[in-house]
Amino acid sequence: MNKLNNKVTILMADDDPDDQILLQEALKENNIPNSVCFVENGEELIDFLHRRGKFEGVELLPGLILLDLNMPKMDGRQALKLLKADPILKKIPIVVLTTSRADSDILECYDLGVNSFISKPVNFAELVDVTREISNYWLGTVTLPESK
């Protein structure tokens, strides 16, 4: 196993506070030291990445985005379209992590340029396994572009 790139910040866009806590706990369970930031909808995601509004002081772009599809204000699909249309932001890998298992969602996300589509596990042990796999691949195996 490669050494994880702990300099990469993970940004999770998910409106469910329980899912946010569970993700943090799963990362901790795997001893994944990466910093994790959270936004609650697509509008906040775009603002975070453009360093607007309450995210004005954000210094670095995340190296990996975990994106839920079903969020208020702007859902994950709409945010994905905007991100992949932006010449700078489109380079950030995006892993859809959602409860959806619908073929139409999977196809639409890949058509929009998502890097991976993962259905959220139903229990914590499976989430620990999924976060380990995501971390091993995205933070250990692949070479990510430098965040600025």
C-alpha positions, -999 to +999 in steps of 0.1 A: +000+000+000+013+035-009+016+061+018-015+083+019-012+119+008-023+136+040-018+170+025-049+166+004-081+182+019-113+163+014-145+183+008-178+166+015-210+181+002-238+165+021-268+180+039-271+152+065-252+160+097-253+123+107-236+113+074-210+140+080-203+126+115-202+090+103-177+099+076-154+116+101-157+086+124-150+062+095-119+082+085-107+082+121-113+044+123-090+040+093-063+064+107-068+087+077-052+120+088-066+142+060-084+174+068-121+172+059-144+202+053-181+201+049-207+220+030-245+213+031-256+219-005-244+226-040-245+264-036-222+262-006-200+238-025-196+263-054-191+292-029-164+272-011-145+264-043-147+300-054-139+313-019-171+334-017-193+345+011-186+327+044-158+307+026-138+339+017-109+329+040-104+294+025-068+291+014-066+259-007-089+240-030-097+204-019-079+176-036-110+154-035-147+161-034-173+136-020-206+146-034-241+137-023-268+140-051-298+148-031-293+182-013-314+213-009-309+246-029-287+231-055-284+193-058-253+173-066-262+169-103-265+207-108-232+213-088-215+186-109-225+203-141-210+236-129-178+221-116-171+201-147-177+232-169-151+253-150-116+250-165-099+250-130-124+232-108-130+203-133-096+190-124-106+182-089-117+145-086-153+140-076-166+109-060-204+107-058-213+092-025-251+089-023-280+067-013-291+065-049-287+032-067-307+043-098-291+035-131-303+069-144-283+087-117-252+066-123-253+072-161-261+109-157-232+114-132-207+096-155-220+116-185-214+148-165-178+137-158-178+123-123-147+102-114-165+076-093-200+067-082-205+049-049-238+041-032-236+049+005-232+018+026-261+009+049-240+003+081-209+018+097-186-012+091-193-010+054-187+028+055-153+021+071-145-003+043-156+023+016-136+051+031-105+029+033-109+020-004-115+057-014-085+068+006-062+040-006-071+048-042-076+086-043-050+095-016-025+067-021-025+052-056-033+081-080-014+113-085-036+143-079-031+177-093-017+202-069-044+223-051-040+260-052 
